[in-house]
Amino acid sequence: MSTARVVLGRCGLLLVIWAGLGVAGAHAARIVVYGASGAIGGVIVQEALNRGDTVIGVARNVSKMTITDPRFSAQVGDVTDLDSFKTLTQGADAAIISVTGNGRDNAPENSTQARAAQVAVSAFTGMAHSPQCYPDRQHGNALQDA
């Protein structure tokens, strides 16, 4: 079963979506990391590479990403654009969204985090082996994987 974990913190949204067939961890995964040029996204990219995974780092400005590992590729993308999201996550075992940003009028529902979550849900709705999310009652502000 595919899983998803959403954690909302003070620094923004960290959304991890395992979109594969439930075999993540049994092999080197192909992971897409949105916000890869940021401090937290960069740590996520490096950890995935250290574990032997192939990583596609997505950012608005790829010149900020200086990773030279042959298993890493940098792509320009927009986590709030459905077509871009679908294109870049096609065939990925996981998508990790590590972004933050104020939206129009500073309204939470217009933030980059909220719009990114909406795009991810739209992209995976109806897809075979799409992620399943269940409330994590122990942590209050998170969704526990299935």
Protein Blocks (a to p, Z undefined) as FASTA:
>chain_A
ZZddddddfkbccddddfbeoighjaccddddehklpmklmmmmmmmmmnopacddddfb
lmlpccfbfkbccddddfkbmklmmmmmgopabdcdddddddehhiaklpmklmmmmmmm
mmmgopahiacddddfknopaccdZZ
